[in-house]
Amino acid sequence: MPGVRRRGRYGAASAEEIAAAVRGRRLRAVDVVAEALERIGRADPVLCAFLEVWGDQALRRAGELDARVAGGAAEGGALPLAGVPVAVKGR
């Protein structure tokens, strides 16, 4: 499975690290989501792990989150999972 195991820039970061970096504006949620979608695109043809991937919606929502964070919405510990990509397992 060439390329499937490549972690990229954010693949080794914990959810806590990603969220803290997004809240602190050291990292953009859009960049994290774009990398996650890239990894899904490389791995899923081999793994067949995803029934649906809502890439456009995820990128749009990440952009909205970045705007909220820039406006101060993450101050005081708000948005504890800001920018953390999530996959939901079905049955």
Backbone as ProteinMPNN parsed JSONL, in Angstrom:
{"seq_chain_A": "MPGVRRRGRYGAASAEEIAAAVRGRRLRAVDVVAEALERIGRADPVLCAFLEVWGDQALRRAGELDARVAGGAAEGGALPLAGVPVAVKGR", "coords_chain_A": {"N_chain_A": [[0.832, -1.181, 0.0], [1.549, 1.513, -1.081], [2.223, 4.804, -0.014], [-0.024, 4.978, 1.636], [0.503, 4.907, 4.351], [1.808, 7.258, 4.922], [2.139, 9.967, 7.04], [1.963, 12.754, 6.889], [1.717, 16.281, 7.612], [0.047, 16.742, 9.848], [-0.809, 14.301, 10.72], [0.43, 12.887, 12.804], [-0.154, 14.317, 15.024], [-1.953, 14.805, 18.077], [-5.495, 14.9, 18.865], [-5.931, 16.829, 20.796], [-3.637, 18.435, 20.492], [-3.974, 19.39, 17.864], [-6.419, 20.824, 18.098], [-5.708, 22.767, 20.029], [-3.756, 24.177, 18.607], [-5.273, 25.175, 16.468], [-7.17, 26.743, 17.859], [-5.382, 28.578, 18.944], [-4.575, 29.876, 16.705], [-2.316, 29.064, 15.361], [-2.457, 27.249, 13.492], [-4.469, 26.426, 10.708], [-7.814, 25.358, 10.452], [-8.778, 24.66, 7.958], [-6.481, 23.773, 6.618], [-5.831, 21.46, 8.047], [-8.093, 19.867, 7.583], [-7.973, 19.662, 4.788], [-5.629, 18.152, 4.488], [-6.431, 15.806, 5.804], [-8.475, 14.959, 4.085], [-6.968, 14.487, 1.809], [-5.415, 12.321, 2.671], [-7.446, 10.437, 3.076], [-8.283, 10.17, 0.441], [-6.043, 8.907, -0.68], [-5.829, 6.527, 0.825], [-8.359, 5.275, 0.99], [-9.19, 3.95, -1.442], [-7.834, 1.548, -1.204], [-8.409, 0.618, 1.382], [-11.174, 0.852, 1.654], [-12.8, 2.123, 3.615], [-14.605, 4.187, 3.96], [-17.941, 5.107, 3.457], [-19.153, 7.44, 2.665], [-17.794, 10.603, 1.939], [-17.693, 13.822, 2.864], [-16.312, 16.067, 1.547], [-16.379, 18.751, 0.394], [-18.237, 20.024, 2.071], [-16.935, 19.691, 4.526], [-14.601, 21.231, 4.16], [-15.763, 23.757, 3.777], [-17.012, 24.155, 6.274], [-14.753, 24.107, 7.903], [-13.487, 26.444, 7.061], [-15.368, 28.299, 7.974], [-15.079, 27.863, 10.7], [-12.407, 28.701, 11.072], [-12.788, 31.439, 10.609], [-14.469, 32.081, 12.761], [-12.739, 31.554, 14.917], [-10.766, 33.468, 14.39], [-12.266, 35.678, 14.976], [-12.379, 35.605, 17.706], [-13.857, 33.618, 18.976], [-12.839, 31.343, 20.196], [-11.751, 31.911, 22.601], [-11.044, 31.61, 26.104], [-11.183, 28.86, 26.41], [-13.231, 27.86, 24.863], [-14.693, 25.924, 22.173], [-13.504, 23.18, 22.226], [-12.751, 21.04, 20.51], [-11.849, 22.182, 18.2], [-11.216, 22.18, 14.794], [-10.49, 19.506, 14.616], [-10.44, 16.677, 12.676], [-13.058, 14.321, 12.102], [-14.251, 11.012, 11.879], [-17.097, 9.001, 11.416], [-18.162, 5.903, 12.469], [-20.18, 3.526, 10.952], [-22.606, 0.919, 11.065]], "CA_chain_A": [[0.0, 0.0, 0.0], [2.417, 2.682, -1.133], [1.632, 6.106, 0.264], [-1.142, 4.956, 2.578], [0.974, 5.129, 5.724], [2.415, 8.579, 5.09], [1.37, 10.705, 8.041], [1.763, 14.152, 6.559], [2.091, 17.281, 8.611], [-0.782, 16.718, 11.049], [-1.219, 12.93, 11.017], [0.998, 12.401, 14.055], [-0.604, 15.188, 16.12], [-3.146, 14.353, 18.796], [-6.662, 15.778, 18.748], [-5.698, 17.955, 21.702], [-2.632, 19.312, 19.883], [-4.581, 20.057, 16.708], [-7.403, 21.801, 18.57], [-5.005, 23.879, 20.678], [-3.099, 24.967, 17.563], [-6.316, 25.895, 15.73], [-7.684, 27.796, 18.748], [-4.328, 29.58, 19.106], [-4.322, 30.444, 15.378], [-1.022, 28.618, 14.85], [-2.815, 26.265, 12.479], [-5.814, 26.667, 10.175], [-8.652, 24.166, 10.335], [-8.853, 24.327, 6.531], [-5.294, 22.998, 6.255], [-5.949, 20.139, 8.673], [-9.134, 19.129, 6.861], [-7.464, 19.362, 3.444], [-4.703, 17.02, 4.602], [-7.21, 14.605, 6.129], [-9.146, 14.537, 2.854], [-5.93, 13.934, 0.935], [-5.087, 10.983, 3.194], [-8.593, 9.574, 2.767], [-8.233, 9.915, -0.993], [-4.981, 7.937, -0.96], [-5.995, 5.254, 1.527], [-9.664, 4.622, 0.888], [-9.314, 2.97, -2.522], [-7.276, 0.28, -0.732], [-9.054, 0.199, 2.63], [-12.648, 0.886, 1.535], [-13.262, 2.403, 4.971], [-15.588, 5.267, 3.981], [-19.088, 5.026, 2.557], [-19.351, 8.797, 2.167], [-16.852, 11.628, 2.389], [-18.292, 15.123, 2.57], [-15.151, 16.941, 1.468], [-16.721, 20.164, 0.185], [-18.871, 20.513, 3.295], [-15.912, 19.752, 5.574], [-13.751, 22.395, 3.901], [-16.56, 24.964, 4.029], [-17.175, 24.304, 7.724], [-13.44, 24.447, 8.456], [-13.306, 27.871, 6.79], [-16.232, 29.018, 8.915], [-14.442, 27.753, 12.015], [-11.254, 29.607, 11.082], [-13.31, 32.804, 10.747], [-14.935, 32.236, 14.148], [-11.554, 31.627, 15.776], [-10.161, 34.784, 14.145], [-13.124, 36.657, 15.64], [-12.282, 35.475, 19.155], [-14.807, 32.64, 19.515], [-12.172, 30.244, 20.895], [-11.148, 32.397, 23.843], [-11.576, 31.065, 27.351], [-11.351, 27.414, 26.351], [-14.357, 27.45, 24.018], [-14.368, 25.122, 20.993], [-12.463, 22.239, 22.647], [-12.309, 20.158, 19.424], [-11.73, 23.03, 17.01], [-10.346, 21.753, 13.714], [-10.145, 18.084, 14.673], [-11.243, 15.881, 11.749], [-13.751, 13.205, 12.752], [-14.948, 10.037, 11.034], [-18.121, 8.296, 12.186], [-18.307, 4.517, 12.032], [-21.554, 3.032, 10.853], [-22.853, -0.385, 11.683]], "C_chain_A": [[0.879, 1.248, 0.0], [1.651, 3.969, -0.863], [0.543, 6.119, 1.312], [-0.685, 5.307, 3.979], [1.621, 6.49, 5.952], [1.55, 9.426, 6.012], [1.115, 12.151, 7.675], [2.124, 15.058, 7.722], [1.324, 17.125, 9.921], [-1.144, 15.312, 11.503], [-0.698, 12.39, 12.331], [0.54, 13.228, 15.26], [-1.849, 14.609, 16.778], [-4.293, 15.331, 18.552], [-6.467, 17.023, 19.61], [-4.701, 18.949, 21.103], [-3.207, 20.083, 18.696], [-5.531, 21.153, 17.171], [-6.727, 23.009, 19.214], [-4.338, 24.778, 19.639], [-4.117, 25.761, 16.748], [-6.866, 27.03, 16.591], [-6.682, 28.929, 18.907], [-3.903, 30.238, 17.804], [-2.906, 30.168, 14.887], [-1.218, 27.653, 13.69], [-4.218, 26.591, 12.004], [-6.565, 25.346, 10.056], [-8.745, 23.717, 8.882], [-7.66, 23.47, 6.111], [-5.355, 21.583, 6.823], [-6.954, 19.288, 7.907], [-8.649, 18.748, 5.463], [-6.501, 18.181, 3.485], [-5.45, 15.73, 4.927], [-7.917, 14.074, 4.884], [-8.158, 13.936, 1.859], [-5.571, 12.509, 1.373], [-6.213, 9.997, 2.915], [-8.564, 9.201, 1.289], [-7.177, 8.896, -1.382], [-5.299, 6.565, -0.389], [-7.299, 4.537, 1.221], [-9.815, 3.687, -0.307], [-8.784, 1.585, -2.13], [-8.077, -0.253, 0.452], [-10.57, 0.075, 2.535], [-13.297, 1.123, 2.898], [-14.396, 3.425, 5.023], [-16.704, 5.001, 2.984], [-19.333, 6.369, 1.892], [-18.263, 9.695, 2.739], [-17.419, 12.961, 1.93], [-17.201, 16.185, 2.524], [-15.48, 18.41, 1.317], [-17.334, 20.772, 1.439], [-17.839, 20.652, 4.413], [-15.012, 20.967, 5.385], [-14.493, 23.703, 4.16], [-16.687, 25.207, 5.527], [-15.85, 24.661, 8.398], [-13.142, 25.927, 8.231], [-14.14, 28.734, 7.72], [-15.628, 28.997, 10.315], [-13.242, 28.689, 12.105], [-11.696, 31.059, 11.254], [-13.796, 33.06, 12.171], [-13.76, 32.382, 15.106], [-10.883, 32.991, 15.618], [-10.959, 35.892, 14.823], [-13.151, 36.531, 17.151], [-13.179, 34.43, 19.779], [-14.153, 31.528, 20.324], [-11.542, 30.676, 22.211], [-11.809, 31.758, 25.048], [-11.859, 29.571, 27.294], [-12.538, 26.939, 25.54], [-13.825, 26.666, 22.822], [-13.271, 24.089, 21.292], [-11.966, 21.295, 21.555], [-12.141, 20.912, 18.109], [-10.738, 22.457, 16.01], [-9.979, 20.286, 13.688], [-11.036, 17.308, 13.697], [-11.832, 14.659, 12.461], [-14.375, 12.308, 11.686], [-15.918, 9.281, 11.932], [-18.28, 6.901, 11.609], [-19.781, 4.14, 12.017], [-21.685, 1.685, 11.541], [-21.693, -1.293, 11.643]], "O_chain_A": [[0.933, 1.962, 1.001], [0.573, 4.193, -1.412], [0.213, 7.184, 1.833], [-1.426, 5.949, 4.723], [1.949, 6.828, 7.089], [0.351, 9.577, 5.776], [0.121, 12.724, 8.122], [2.758, 14.635, 8.689], [1.885, 17.35, 10.993], [-1.733, 15.147, 12.571], [-1.326, 11.512, 12.922], [0.825, 12.862, 16.401], [-2.691, 14.002, 16.117], [-4.08, 16.451, 18.088], [-6.8, 18.133, 19.196], [-4.897, 20.161, 21.195], [-2.958, 21.279, 18.542], [-5.457, 22.284, 16.691], [-7.128, 24.147, 18.972], [-4.354, 26.002, 19.774], [-3.85, 26.904, 16.375], [-7.014, 28.154, 16.112], [-7.063, 30.096, 18.996], [-2.985, 31.059, 17.787], [-2.357, 30.934, 14.096], [-0.268, 27.29, 12.997], [-5.068, 26.989, 12.8], [-6.009, 24.342, 9.611], [-8.785, 22.518, 8.606], [-7.819, 22.536, 5.325], [-4.975, 20.622, 6.154], [-6.692, 18.12, 7.618], [-8.89, 17.63, 5.008], [-6.548, 17.308, 2.618], [-5.131, 14.675, 4.379], [-7.95, 12.864, 4.659], [-8.484, 12.983, 1.15], [-5.44, 11.609, 0.543], [-5.959, 8.847, 2.557], [-8.794, 8.046, 0.932], [-7.382, 8.108, -2.306], [-5.065, 5.55, -1.044], [-7.333, 3.307, 1.197], [-10.527, 2.689, -0.189], [-9.234, 0.571, -2.664], [-8.384, -1.444, 0.512], [-11.179, -0.718, 3.255], [-14.225, 0.414, 3.287], [-15.085, 3.518, 6.039], [-16.452, 4.708, 1.815], [-19.677, 6.438, 0.712], [-17.869, 9.549, 3.896], [-17.6, 13.188, 0.734], [-17.168, 17.091, 3.357], [-14.924, 19.242, 2.034], [-16.998, 21.892, 1.826], [-17.868, 21.626, 5.165], [-14.696, 21.659, 6.353], [-13.919, 24.648, 4.7], [-16.494, 26.328, 5.999], [-15.829, 25.433, 9.358], [-12.602, 26.592, 9.116], [-13.681, 29.771, 8.197], [-15.664, 30.0, 11.028], [-13.077, 29.392, 13.102], [-11.047, 31.824, 11.968], [-13.562, 34.134, 12.725], [-13.779, 33.229, 15.998], [-10.476, 33.6, 16.607], [-10.401, 36.922, 15.201], [-13.873, 37.273, 17.818], [-13.261, 34.353, 21.005], [-14.842, 30.832, 21.071], [-10.868, 29.88, 22.865], [-12.989, 31.408, 25.013], [-12.69, 29.069, 28.052], [-12.834, 25.745, 25.522], [-12.639, 26.741, 22.503], [-12.212, 24.127, 20.665], [-10.849, 20.788, 21.662], [-12.28, 20.333, 17.031], [-9.564, 22.268, 16.328], [-9.223, 19.86, 12.815], [-12.255, 17.281, 13.867], [-11.185, 14.048, 13.311], [-14.955, 12.792, 10.714], [-15.593, 8.96, 13.076], [-18.505, 6.735, 10.41], [-20.521, 4.411, 12.963], [-20.954, 1.371, 12.48], [-21.774, -2.421, 12.13]]}, "name": "protein", "num_of_chains": 1, "seq": "MPGVRRRGRYGAASAEEIAAAVRGRRLRAVDVVAEALERIGRADPVLCAFLEVWGDQALRRAGELDARVAGGAAEGGALPLAGVPVAVKGR"}
